[in-house]
Amino acid sequence: MTQSPARLRPTAGPVSGRLPATRTLGIAQARQSSAKGGCAGWPAADNRGVSWLNLRRRSTNQVGHAHPGQDRAGRNDVGPFATFVDHVRPDGAVARWESRRHRKHPPGAPATGSTWWAPRSRGWWIAILFAVGSVLFALGAVPGYASGVGTRWDAVTFFIGSLFFTAAGFLTYREAVDAGPQAPIARRRFFVFQPRRIDWWATAVQLAGTLFFNVSTGNAVRVDLTAKAANQHVWRPDAFGSVCFLVASALAWFEVCHGWTAWRPRSWAWWITLVNLIGSVAFGVSAVAGYISPATGQLRNAERSNLGTLIGAVLFFAGAVLLLPERTEEVSDPVTHGG
């Protein structure tokens, strides 16, 4: 089997190449949220990304009752997760804690470096790694690239791109873990389990998706795969990775929008999560169109598969670039209004 750019295009004989690449950024992913709270991304206002119970114990910006210094009903839940919580201060002002903002702009940790060059910043590396991975995926899906360099090198291009996504996905996951309620302990471990936090789920599921893409694109480099083997070892993990990206992007969107919909065009986080969500949908379409029939060894729709990969990669690249100005944006005081 030969392969068209970004997807397998079966012909007679063994399968070589790779399937629709679906990736992150989280997605870029990619993969975040703005001071005002956006959509589809990570932290929003001054959040800690912690569970409601931990928030009540630790955060100074909690929801309370209606009296100064106490909790006031001002919390938003998406399923079992709190995306923001309001707290009445002693002076009667209401302070808001938001999940994404707390992760992206932790209290007492101002952004370092410039918007476009900050190699000592983890947030900067997350954006750059997602951007490079997106460029490689887009390149592999460009019509004519596979015929120009050969299907094997086209597959290698996707595989290298998936490694950049995994590196960015891991840093994003660690960013969420370090914003948790037990950061000093968590930093001594690579992985932790914090199921009550929406940002933990979003970043963990995204990281799992990048690993599925590593498996898919890595197997696609092989030139001795039959159609049945390609379907099992290339298309299937690619489909799983696409589902993970879609779930992660939806969680990030809910975290920023505090619900199904929101209109916040002045928020970097809103745009980041929006383009990542659309990109994840495009990758999902690419995966469906790239299904390989074990009987015939043919793709369901090679052109649509390649187009979905290309569109998704371009959108993930846009989301990754937007992470840079979000990292250095001015974060306003979490006080929302007077009591």
C-alpha positions in Angstrom: 0.0 0.0 0.0 1.2 3.5 -0.8 0.1 6.5 1.1 -1.1 10.0 0.2 0.0 13.0 2.1 -1.1 12.7 5.7 -3.1 9.5 5.1 -2.8 6.1 3.8 -3.9 5.6 0.2 -4.0 1.9 -0.2 -3.1 0.2 -3.4 -2.3 -3.5 -4.0 0.3 -5.0 -1.7 1.5 -4.2 1.8 0.7 -0.9 3.5 3.4 1.8 4.0 3.1 5.2 5.4 0.8 6.7 8.0 -2.7 7.6 8.7 -4.5 10.9 9.3 -2.5 12.7 11.9 -4.6 14.1 14.7 -2.9 16.0 17.2 -3.1 18.6 19.9 -2.3 21.9 20.9 -3.7 22.2 22.8 -4.6 21.8 21.8 -2.3 23.5 21.7 -3.8 22.3 22.9 -2.7 22.8 22.9 -3.5 24.1 23.8 -5.3 28.3 27.5 -7.3 30.9 29.3 -7.3 34.6 29.5 -7.6 37.0 32.3 -11.2 37.4 31.5 -11.8 33.7 31.0 -12.1 32.4 27.5 -13.1 29.2 26.0 -11.6 25.9 25.1 -8.3 26.1 26.8 -6.7 25.9 30.2 -6.8 28.3 33.2 -9.0 31.3 33.2 -8.9 34.1 35.8 -7.1 33.7 39.0 -7.6 29.9 39.4 -5.9 27.2 41.2 -7.3 24.3 39.2 -8.2 22.6 42.4 -11.3 20.8 43.5 -14.1 22.6 45.2 -13.3 21.0 48.5 -9.7 21.9 48.3 -10.7 25.4 47.1 -12.8 26.0 50.2 -9.9 25.0 52.4 -7.1 26.8 50.7 -8.1 29.5 48.3 -8.6 33.1 49.3 -11.0 33.5 46.4 -13.9 31.2 47.2 -17.6 31.3 46.9 -19.4 32.5 50.0 -22.7 33.3 51.5 -23.9 36.8 51.2 -21.9 38.4 54.0 -18.4 40.0 53.8 -15.7 37.5 54.7 -17.9 34.5 54.1 -18.8 32.4 51.2 -21.4 33.7 48.7 -23.2 31.6 46.1 -21.2 32.4 43.1 -19.7 29.3 41.7 -20.0 27.7 38.2 -19.9 23.9 37.7 -19.4 22.0 34.5 -20.5 18.5 35.5 -18.5 17.7 38.7 -16.0 20.4 38.1 -15.9 24.0 39.3 -14.6 26.4 36.6 -14.8 29.5 38.7 -15.7 30.4 42.3 -16.6 33.8 43.8 -15.6 34.9 47.3 -16.8 37.9 49.3 -13.8 39.7 50.9 -14.0 41.4 54.3 -14.5 44.7 52.5 -17.5 43.4 50.7 -15.8 43.1 47.3 -16.2 39.9 45.4 -13.0 38.1 44.2 -13.2 35.4 41.5 -11.0 32.4 41.2 -10.9 30.8 37.7 -9.3 27.5 36.8 -7.4 28.4 33.6 -6.2 31.8 34.7 -4.8 30.3 37.9 -2.8 27.8 35.9 -1.6 30.2 33.3 -1.0 33.1 35.7 -0.3 31.7 39.1 -0.3 34.3 41.9 3.2 35.5 42.7 4.7 34.2 39.5 4.7 37.0 36.9 5.6 36.1 33.3 9.3 36.3 32.4 10.8 37.3 29.2 9.2 38.9 26.2 6.1 37.7 24.4 8.0 36.1 21.5 11.3 35.1 23.2 11.3 33.6 26.7 13.3 30.3 26.7 13.3 30.2 30.5 9.5 30.0 30.6 7.6 26.7 30.5 4.6 28.5 28.9 6.8 29.7 26.0 8.1 26.2 25.4 4.6 24.8 25.4 3.7 27.2 22.6 6.8 26.6 20.6 6.6 22.8 20.8 3.0 22.8 19.8 3.7 25.2 16.9 6.6 23.1 15.5 4.5 19.9 15.8 1.7 21.6 13.9 3.9 22.8 11.1 5.3 19.3 10.6 1.8 17.8 10.5 0.6 20.5 8.1 3.7 19.9 5.9 3.1 16.1 5.8 -0.5 16.8 4.7 0.3 19.3 1.9 -0.6 17.9 -1.5 2.5 16.8 -3.3 4.8 16.6 -0.3 4.5 12.8 -0.1 5.2 12.3 -3.8 8.1 14.7 -3.6 9.9 13.1 -0.6 8.4 9.6 -0.7 5.8 8.0 1.5 8.4 6.8 4.1 9.8 10.3 4.7 6.3 11.7 4.7 5.5 9.2 7.5 8.7 10.2 9.3 7.6 13.8 9.2 4.4 13.0 11.0 6.2 10.9 13.5 8.6 13.7 14.4 5.7 16.1 14.6 3.9 13.8 17.1 7.0 13.8 19.3 6.8 17.6 19.5 3.2 17.3 20.4 3.9 14.8 23.2 6.6 17.0 24.7 4.2 20.0 24.6 1.4 17.9 26.0 3.6 16.7 28.9 4.6 20.3 29.8 1.0 21.3 29.7 0.0 18.5 32.0 2.8 19.4 34.4 1.6 23.0 34.3 -1.8 21.8 35.5 -0.4 19.5 38.2 1.9 22.3 39.6 -1.2 24.6 39.8 -2.9 22.1 42.1 -3.6 22.3 45.8 -0.5 20.2 46.7 2.0 21.6 44.3 5.1 21.1 46.6 4.4 17.4 46.8 3.3 17.1 43.2 6.5 18.5 41.9 8.3 15.5 43.2 6.3 13.2 41.1 5.8 13.1 37.3 2.2 12.0 37.5 -0.5 12.6 40.0 -4.2 11.7 40.1 -6.5 14.8 40.6 -9.9 13.7 39.2 -11.9 16.6 40.7 -10.1 19.2 38.5 -11.3 19.9 34.9 -7.8 21.2 33.9 -6.2 17.9 35.1 -8.6 15.9 32.9 -8.1 18.2 29.9 -4.3 18.0 30.0 -4.1 14.3 31.0 -6.5 13.2 28.2 -4.6 15.4 25.7 -1.3 13.8 26.8 -2.8 10.4 26.3 -3.9 11.4 22.8 -0.4 12.5 21.8 0.9 9.1 22.9 -1.7 7.3 20.7 -0.4 9.5 17.8 3.2 8.4 18.6 2.1 4.8 18.2 0.1 5.5 15.0 2.7 7.6 13.3 5.5 5.3 14.4 3.9 2.2 13.0 3.1 4.1 9.8 6.9 4.4 9.1 7.1 0.6 8.6 6.9 -0.5 5.0 5.9 -4.1 5.6 2.3 -3.6 6.9 -0.6 -5.4 5.3 -3.9 -3.6 5.1 -5.2 -5.5 8.1 -2.1 -4.6 10.2 -2.3 -1.0 9.1 -5.9 -0.8 10.2 -5.0 -2.2 13.6 -1.7 -0.5 14.4 -2.0 2.7 12.5 -5.6 3.7 12.0 -6.9 2.4 15.4 -4.5 4.3 17.6 -5.0 7.4 15.4 -8.7 7.2 16.0 -8.2 6.8 19.7 -5.9 9.8 19.7 -8.5 11.8 17.8 -11.1 11.0 20.4 -8.8 12.1 23.2 -8.0 15.4 21.5 -11.7 16.1 21.0 -12.5 15.3 24.6 -9.6 17.4 25.9 -10.5 20.3 23.7 -14.1 20.2 24.8 -13.1 20.2 28.5 -10.7 23.1 27.9 -13.6 25.0 26.1 -15.9 24.4 29.1 -13.2 25.5 31.5 -12.8 28.9 29.7 -16.4 29.4 28.7 -17.9 28.1 32.0 -20.5 26.3 29.9 -21.4 25.2 26.4 -21.2 28.7 24.8 -19.7 32.1 25.4 -18.7 35.1 23.4 -15.4 36.6 24.5 -13.6 37.8 21.4 -11.3 40.0 23.6 -10.0 36.9 25.4 -6.9 35.1 24.2 -8.0 32.0 26.0 -11.3 32.0 24.2 -9.7 32.2 20.8 -7.1 29.5 21.8 -9.7 27.0 22.9 -12.0 27.8 20.0 -9.5 27.1 17.3 -8.2 24.0 19.1 -11.7 22.7 19.4 -12.4 23.2 15.7 -9.0 21.7 14.9 -9.8 18.6 16.9 -13.1 18.2 15.0 -11.1 18.4 11.7 -8.7 15.7 13.0 -11.7 13.6 13.9 -13.1 13.9 10.4 -9.7 13.1 9.0 -9.6 9.9 11.1 -13.0 8.8 10.0 -12.2 9.4 6.4 -8.8 7.6 6.8 -10.4 4.3 7.8 -8.6 1.4 6.1 -10.8 -1.4 4.9 -9.0 -4.7 6.0 -10.7 -6.4 3.0 -9.7 -4.0 0.2 -6.8 -2.1 1.8 -8.4 1.1 0.6 -9.0 4.3 2.5 -12.5 5.5 2.9 -11.7 8.9 1.5 -8.0 9.8 1.1 -8.6 13.4 -0.1 -10.9 14.2 2.9 -8.5 12.6 5.3 -5.6 14.7 4.1 -7.7 17.9 4.1 -8.9 17.3 7.6 -5.3 16.8 8.8 -4.1 20.0 7.0 -7.0 22.1 8.4 -6.5 20.7 11.9 -2.8 21.3 11.9 -3.2 24.9 10.7 -5.7 25.6 13.4 -3.5 24.0 16.1 -0.6 26.2 14.9 -2.8 29.3 15.3 -3.7 28.2 18.8 -0.1 27.6 19.7 0.9 31.1 18.5 -1.9 32.7 20.5 -0.5 31.0 23.7 2.4 33.5 23.5 0.5 36.7 24.0 -1.8 35.0 26.5 1.3 34.1 28.6 2.4 37.8 28.9 -1.0 39.4 29.0 -1.8 41.7 32.0 -3.9 39.9 34.5 -6.4 42.2 36.2 -7.3 42.0 39.8 -9.7 39.1 40.5 -12.2 41.5 42.2 -15.3 41.5 40.1 -17.6 43.9 41.9 -18.5 45.3 45.3 -20.6 43.5 47.8 
